[in-house]
Amino acid sequence: MKEKILNWVGTDGLLHIICSVIIVSVLNVLLPLWAAVLITAIVGIGKEFIWDKWLKRGTFEKKDLLCDLIGIIIGCI
């Protein structure tokens, strides 16, 4: 089961999770948690929709948005 989840997440998904955790954690030192979560979500959504989808600099994947959400949740703990 664990291996199946890791295969699904992949390296890119793991990077999304790690970056989201770091962003939430760093911003939470300077801002309230709700603001850190909001900014991190905007960064993740912006990366997927603006950078990947509109500018076509990467591949838009819903999985990446889910990994961002997982990272935000872990960062809140």
A tleap script that builds the chain and sets N, CA, C and O, in Angstrom:
source leaprc.protein.ff14SB
mol = sequence {
  NMET LYS GLU LYS ILE LEU ASN TRP VAL GLY
  THR ASP GLY LEU LEU HIE ILE ILE CYS SER
  VAL ILE ILE VAL SER VAL LEU ASN VAL LEU
  LEU PRO LEU TRP ALA ALA VAL LEU ILE THR
  ALA ILE VAL GLY ILE GLY LYS GLU PHE ILE
  TRP ASP LYS TRP LEU LYS ARG GLY THR PHE
  GLU LYS LYS ASP LEU LEU CYS ASP LEU ILE
  GLY ILE ILE ILE GLY CYS CILE
}
set mol.1.N position { 0.828 -1.195 0.000 }
set mol.1.CA position { 0.000 0.000 0.000 }
set mol.1.C position { 0.873 1.261 0.000 }
set mol.1.O position { 0.653 2.180 -0.790 }
set mol.2.N position { 1.872 1.292 0.902 }
set mol.2.CA position { 2.767 2.446 0.995 }
set mol.2.C position { 3.508 2.655 -0.321 }
set mol.2.O position { 3.667 3.788 -0.777 }
set mol.3.N position { 3.955 1.575 -0.921 }
set mol.3.CA position { 4.674 1.656 -2.183 }
set mol.3.C position { 3.778 2.171 -3.303 }
set mol.3.O position { 4.222 2.930 -4.164 }
set mol.4.N position { 2.522 1.757 -3.286 }
set mol.4.CA position { 1.568 2.189 -4.298 }
set mol.4.C position { 1.332 3.706 -4.203 }
set mol.4.O position { 1.249 4.395 -5.220 }
set mol.5.N position { 1.226 4.208 -2.977 }
set mol.5.CA position { 1.030 5.644 -2.764 }
set mol.5.C position { 2.260 6.414 -3.224 }
set mol.5.O position { 2.138 7.434 -3.902 }
set mol.6.N position { 3.445 5.931 -2.859 }
set mol.6.CA position { 4.682 6.606 -3.271 }
set mol.6.C position { 4.844 6.609 -4.784 }
set mol.6.O position { 5.316 7.595 -5.350 }
set mol.7.N position { 4.464 5.533 -5.440 }
set mol.7.CA position { 4.536 5.485 -6.897 }
set mol.7.C position { 3.566 6.475 -7.530 }
set mol.7.O position { 3.881 7.096 -8.546 }
set mol.8.N position { 2.379 6.623 -6.925 }
set mol.8.CA position { 1.393 7.552 -7.455 }
set mol.8.C position { 1.853 8.999 -7.276 }
set mol.8.O position { 1.737 9.809 -8.195 }
set mol.9.N position { 2.371 9.316 -6.099 }
set mol.9.CA position { 2.828 10.679 -5.817 }
set mol.9.C position { 4.012 11.027 -6.706 }
set mol.9.O position { 4.017 12.085 -7.334 }
set mol.10.N position { 4.994 10.177 -6.770 }
set mol.10.CA position { 6.164 10.402 -7.611 }
set mol.10.C position { 7.057 11.514 -7.093 }
set mol.10.O position { 6.767 12.146 -6.077 }
set mol.11.N position { 8.136 11.738 -7.802 }
set mol.11.CA position { 9.103 12.757 -7.414 }
set mol.11.C position { 8.504 14.153 -7.492 }
set mol.11.O position { 8.707 14.962 -6.587 }
set mol.12.N position { 7.773 14.444 -8.551 }
set mol.12.CA position { 7.169 15.768 -8.724 }
set mol.12.C position { 6.161 16.056 -7.618 }
set mol.12.O position { 6.144 17.155 -7.062 }
set mol.13.N position { 5.337 15.091 -7.302 }
set mol.13.CA position { 4.354 15.270 -6.237 }
set mol.13.C position { 5.027 15.485 -4.894 }
set mol.13.O position { 4.582 16.303 -4.089 }
set mol.14.N position { 6.099 14.746 -4.657 }
set mol.14.CA position { 6.842 14.901 -3.410 }
set mol.14.C position { 7.445 16.308 -3.312 }
set mol.14.O position { 7.475 16.897 -2.232 }
set mol.15.N position { 7.919 16.835 -4.425 }
set mol.15.CA position { 8.435 18.208 -4.439 }
set mol.15.C position { 7.342 19.225 -4.116 }
set mol.15.O position { 7.581 20.200 -3.403 }
set mol.16.N position { 6.149 18.992 -4.643 }
set mol.16.CA position { 5.018 19.874 -4.336 }
set mol.16.C position { 4.693 19.828 -2.840 }
set mol.16.O position { 4.450 20.863 -2.221 }
set mol.17.N position { 4.693 18.638 -2.273 }
set mol.17.CA position { 4.407 18.496 -0.846 }
set mol.17.C position { 5.465 19.219 -0.020 }
set mol.17.O position { 5.134 19.991 0.879 }
set mol.18.N position { 6.723 18.973 -0.319 }
set mol.18.CA position { 7.824 19.575 0.446 }
set mol.18.C position { 7.798 21.096 0.332 }
set mol.18.O position { 7.934 21.796 1.336 }
set mol.19.N position { 7.625 21.610 -0.880 }
set mol.19.CA position { 7.604 23.067 -1.064 }
set mol.19.C position { 6.440 23.702 -0.316 }
set mol.19.O position { 6.595 24.768 0.281 }
set mol.20.N position { 5.284 23.064 -0.341 }
set mol.20.CA position { 4.123 23.603 0.373 }
set mol.20.C position { 4.357 23.608 1.877 }
set mol.20.O position { 4.002 24.573 2.554 }
set mol.21.N position { 4.948 22.544 2.408 }
set mol.21.CA position { 5.264 22.492 3.837 }
set mol.21.C position { 6.217 23.628 4.201 }
set mol.21.O position { 6.011 24.317 5.200 }
set mol.22.N position { 7.246 23.822 3.404 }
set mol.22.CA position { 8.237 24.865 3.683 }
set mol.22.C position { 7.605 26.254 3.620 }
set mol.22.O position { 7.829 27.081 4.503 }
set mol.23.N position { 6.814 26.511 2.574 }
set mol.23.CA position { 6.199 27.830 2.422 }
set mol.23.C position { 5.275 28.136 3.599 }
set mol.23.O position { 5.346 29.221 4.176 }
set mol.24.N position { 4.404 27.182 3.959 }
set mol.24.CA position { 3.494 27.393 5.091 }
set mol.24.C position { 4.286 27.627 6.368 }
set mol.24.O position { 3.971 28.535 7.137 }
set mol.25.N position { 5.302 26.823 6.596 }
set mol.25.CA position { 6.085 26.927 7.835 }
set mol.25.C position { 6.805 28.263 7.950 }
set mol.25.O position { 6.798 28.885 9.013 }
set mol.26.N position { 7.424 28.705 6.865 }
set mol.26.CA position { 8.160 29.967 6.892 }
set mol.26.C position { 7.201 31.147 7.042 }
set mol.26.O position { 7.438 32.047 7.847 }
set mol.27.N position { 6.127 31.137 6.271 }
set mol.27.CA position { 5.174 32.240 6.355 }
set mol.27.C position { 4.479 32.288 7.710 }
set mol.27.O position { 4.119 33.365 8.185 }
set mol.28.N position { 4.290 31.135 8.331 }
set mol.28.CA position { 3.618 31.096 9.627 }
set mol.28.C position { 4.463 31.744 10.721 }
set mol.28.O position { 3.928 32.132 11.759 }
set mol.29.N position { 5.758 31.868 10.509 }
set mol.29.CA position { 6.609 32.578 11.464 }
set mol.29.C position { 6.303 34.078 11.408 }
set mol.29.O position { 6.368 34.774 12.421 }
set mol.30.N position { 5.970 34.560 10.214 }
set mol.30.CA position { 5.753 35.989 10.002 }
set mol.30.C position { 4.284 36.401 10.041 }
set mol.30.O position { 3.962 37.545 10.363 }
set mol.31.N position { 3.403 35.470 9.713 }
set mol.31.CA position { 1.978 35.772 9.549 }
set mol.31.C position { 1.129 34.780 10.338 }
set mol.31.O position { 1.624 33.737 10.766 }
set mol.32.N position { -0.153 35.108 10.531 }
set mol.32.CA position { -1.053 34.119 11.137 }
set mol.32.C position { -1.180 32.885 10.227 }
set mol.32.O position { -0.961 32.969 9.019 }
set mol.33.N position { -1.529 31.764 10.815 }
set mol.33.CA position { -1.607 30.512 10.055 }
set mol.33.C position { -2.559 30.617 8.872 }
set mol.33.O position { -2.252 30.118 7.790 }
set mol.34.N position { -3.716 31.259 9.061 }
set mol.34.CA position { -4.680 31.349 7.968 }
set mol.34.C position { -4.090 32.090 6.766 }
set mol.34.O position { -4.367 31.735 5.620 }
set mol.35.N position { -3.280 33.115 7.025 }
set mol.35.CA position { -2.659 33.869 5.938 }
set mol.35.C position { -1.580 33.031 5.246 }
set mol.35.O position { -1.442 33.066 4.024 }
set mol.36.N position { -0.823 32.284 6.041 }
set mol.36.CA position { 0.209 31.414 5.472 }
set mol.36.C position { -0.418 30.347 4.579 }
set mol.36.O position { 0.101 30.042 3.505 }
set mol.37.N position { -1.534 29.783 5.029 }
set mol.37.CA position { -2.249 28.769 4.238 }
set mol.37.C position { -2.792 29.391 2.952 }
set mol.37.O position { -2.658 28.811 1.875 }
set mol.38.N position { -3.397 30.556 3.065 }
set mol.38.CA position { -3.974 31.220 1.896 }
set mol.38.C position { -2.906 31.550 0.857 }
set mol.38.O position { -3.098 31.286 -0.330 }
set mol.39.N position { -1.804 32.114 1.283 }
set mol.39.CA position { -0.727 32.470 0.357 }
set mol.39.C position { -0.135 31.221 -0.299 }
set mol.39.O position { 0.142 31.214 -1.498 }
set mol.40.N position { 0.056 30.172 0.490 }
set mol.40.CA position { 0.610 28.930 -0.065 }
set mol.40.C position { -0.337 28.323 -1.089 }
set mol.40.O position { 0.104 27.824 -2.124 }
set mol.41.N position { -1.631 28.362 -0.809 }
set mol.41.CA position { -2.618 27.842 -1.763 }
set mol.41.C position { -2.608 28.664 -3.050 }
set mol.41.O position { -2.694 28.110 -4.145 }
set mol.42.N position { -2.502 29.977 -2.917 }
set mol.42.CA position { -2.456 30.840 -4.100 }
set mol.42.C position { -1.213 30.550 -4.932 }
set mol.42.O position { -1.279 30.518 -6.161 }
set mol.43.N position { -0.077 30.339 -4.264 }
set mol.43.CA position { 1.167 30.007 -4.975 }
set mol.43.C position { 0.997 28.685 -5.736 }
set mol.43.O position { 1.370 28.596 -6.906 }
set mol.44.N position { 0.440 27.663 -5.083 }
set mol.44.CA position { 0.253 26.364 -5.732 }
set mol.44.C position { -0.711 26.425 -6.902 }
set mol.44.O position { -0.446 25.872 -7.969 }
set mol.45.N position { -1.832 27.103 -6.695 }
set mol.45.CA position { -2.822 27.231 -7.768 }
set mol.45.C position { -2.254 28.067 -8.911 }
set mol.45.O position { -2.432 27.739 -10.084 }
set mol.46.N position { -1.565 29.154 -8.551 }
set mol.46.CA position { -0.954 29.996 -9.576 }
set mol.46.C position { 0.072 29.254 -10.398 }
set mol.46.O position { 0.145 29.419 -11.616 }
set mol.47.N position { 0.872 28.428 -9.725 }
set mol.47.CA position { 1.895 27.654 -10.442 }
set mol.47.C position { 1.236 26.720 -11.445 }
set mol.47.O position { 1.688 26.616 -12.586 }
set mol.48.N position { 0.191 26.050 -11.039 }
set mol.48.CA position { -0.463 25.086 -11.941 }
set mol.48.C position { -1.227 25.774 -13.070 }
set mol.48.O position { -1.101 25.394 -14.234 }
set mol.49.N position { -2.023 26.794 -12.717 }
set mol.49.CA position { -2.877 27.406 -13.736 }
set mol.49.C position { -2.139 28.417 -14.604 }
set mol.49.O position { -2.317 28.437 -15.822 }
set mol.50.N position { -1.317 29.252 -13.990 }
set mol.50.CA position { -0.638 30.286 -14.782 }
set mol.50.C position { 0.605 29.730 -15.459 }
set mol.50.O position { 0.731 29.798 -16.682 }
set mol.51.N position { 1.526 29.180 -14.670 }
set mol.51.CA position { 2.801 28.711 -15.213 }
set mol.51.C position { 2.619 27.501 -16.132 }
set mol.51.O position { 3.135 27.481 -17.250 }
set mol.52.N position { 1.888 26.500 -15.659 }
set mol.52.CA position { 1.771 25.256 -16.431 }
set mol.52.C position { 0.714 25.321 -17.528 }
set mol.52.O position { 0.985 24.944 -18.669 }
set mol.53.N position { -0.493 25.796 -17.197 }
set mol.53.CA position { -1.601 25.734 -18.150 }
set mol.53.C position { -1.573 26.887 -19.149 }
set mol.53.O position { -1.614 26.653 -20.357 }
set mol.54.N position { -1.504 28.128 -18.668 }
set mol.54.CA position { -1.583 29.272 -19.579 }
set mol.54.C position { -0.277 29.543 -20.293 }
set mol.54.O position { -0.269 29.763 -21.505 }
set mol.55.N position { 0.826 29.532 -19.566 }
set mol.55.CA position { 2.117 29.822 -20.192 }
set mol.55.C position { 2.756 28.589 -20.831 }
set mol.55.O position { 3.751 28.688 -21.548 }
set mol.56.N position { 2.168 27.435 -20.556 }
set mol.56.CA position { 2.636 26.159 -21.118 }
set mol.56.C position { 4.119 25.914 -20.833 }
set mol.56.O position { 4.860 25.453 -21.702 }
set mol.57.N position { 4.545 26.232 -19.591 }
set mol.57.CA position { 5.928 26.013 -19.173 }
set mol.57.C position { 6.093 24.680 -18.457 }
set mol.57.O position { 7.205 24.303 -18.086 }
set mol.58.N position { 5.010 23.983 -18.267 }
set mol.58.CA position { 5.033 22.691 -17.588 }
set mol.58.C position { 3.756 21.947 -17.931 }
set mol.58.O position { 3.025 22.333 -18.843 }
set mol.59.N position { 3.497 20.888 -17.201 }
set mol.59.CA position { 2.313 20.074 -17.433 }
set mol.59.C position { 1.325 20.296 -16.306 }
set mol.59.O position { 1.647 20.064 -15.141 }
set mol.60.N position { 0.122 20.745 -16.641 }
set mol.60.CA position { -0.917 20.942 -15.641 }
set mol.60.C position { -1.396 19.576 -15.161 }
set mol.60.O position { -1.773 18.723 -15.965 }
set mol.61.N position { -1.380 19.376 -13.848 }
set mol.61.CA position { -1.850 18.119 -13.269 }
set mol.61.C position { -2.644 18.405 -12.000 }
set mol.61.O position { -2.190 19.126 -11.112 }
set mol.62.N position { -3.837 17.824 -11.936 }
set mol.62.CA position { -4.655 17.953 -10.728 }
set mol.62.C position { -3.958 17.299 -9.538 }
set mol.62.O position { -4.132 17.718 -8.393 }
set mol.63.N position { -3.174 16.275 -9.826 }
set mol.63.CA position { -2.432 15.573 -8.770 }
set mol.63.C position { -1.495 16.534 -8.040 }
set mol.63.O position { -1.322 16.429 -6.825 }
set mol.64.N position { -0.897 17.458 -8.767 }
set mol.64.CA position { 0.004 18.431 -8.147 }
set mol.64.C position { -0.755 19.323 -7.171 }
set mol.64.O position { -0.238 19.659 -6.105 }
set mol.65.N position { -1.967 19.704 -7.524 }
set mol.65.CA position { -2.796 20.509 -6.621 }
set mol.65.C position { -3.132 19.728 -5.358 }
set mol.65.O position { -3.135 20.286 -4.261 }
set mol.66.N position { -3.414 18.442 -5.511 }
set mol.66.CA position { -3.684 17.598 -4.353 }
set mol.66.C position { -2.437 17.478 -3.474 }
set mol.66.O position { -2.535 17.520 -2.248 }
set mol.67.N position { -1.280 17.331 -4.091 }
set mol.67.CA position { -0.028 17.255 -3.330 }
set mol.67.C position { 0.253 18.572 -2.609 }
set mol.67.O position { 0.764 18.569 -1.489 }
set mol.68.N position { -0.082 19.705 -3.251 }
set mol.68.CA position { 0.047 20.998 -2.577 }
set mol.68.C position { -0.838 21.038 -1.337 }
set mol.68.O position { -0.409 21.503 -0.281 }
set mol.69.N position { -2.053 20.558 -1.459 }
set mol.69.CA position { -2.983 20.521 -0.331 }
set mol.69.C position { -2.448 19.633 0.795 }
set mol.69.O position { -2.539 19.993 1.969 }
set mol.70.N position { -1.902 18.496 0.442 }
set mol.70.CA position { -1.321 17.596 1.440 }
set mol.70.C position { -0.172 18.305 2.158 }
set mol.70.O position { -0.051 18.210 3.380 }
set mol.71.N position { 0.666 19.011 1.409 }
set mol.71.CA position { 1.761 19.765 2.000 }
set mol.71.C position { 1.286 20.857 2.929 }
set mol.71.O position { 1.881 21.086 3.982 }
set mol.72.N position { 0.210 21.538 2.543 }
set mol.72.CA position { -0.363 22.585 3.394 }
set mol.72.C position { -0.869 21.993 4.695 }
set mol.72.O position { -0.644 22.556 5.767 }
set mol.73.N position { -1.547 20.865 4.607 }
set mol.73.CA position { -2.071 20.210 5.811 }
set mol.73.C position { -0.927 19.782 6.724 }
set mol.73.O position { -0.980 19.996 7.935 }
set mol.74.N position { 0.094 19.184 6.149 }
set mol.74.CA position { 1.255 18.765 6.966 }
set mol.74.C position { 1.919 19.992 7.597 }
set mol.74.O position { 2.326 19.946 8.758 }
set mol.75.N position { 2.029 21.081 6.845 }
set mol.75.CA position { 2.625 22.302 7.352 }
set mol.75.C position { 1.838 22.927 8.503 }
set mol.75.O position { 2.400 23.645 9.331 }
set mol.76.N position { 0.563 22.657 8.549 }
set mol.76.CA position { -0.281 23.190 9.630 }
set mol.76.C position { -0.154 22.395 10.916 }
set mol.76.O position { -0.491 22.886 11.993 }
set mol.77.N position { 0.324 21.187 10.806 }
set mol.77.CA position { 0.401 20.314 11.997 }
set mol.77.C position { 1.532 20.735 12.906 }
set mol.77.O position { 1.747 20.119 13.949 }
savepdb mol mol.pdb
quit
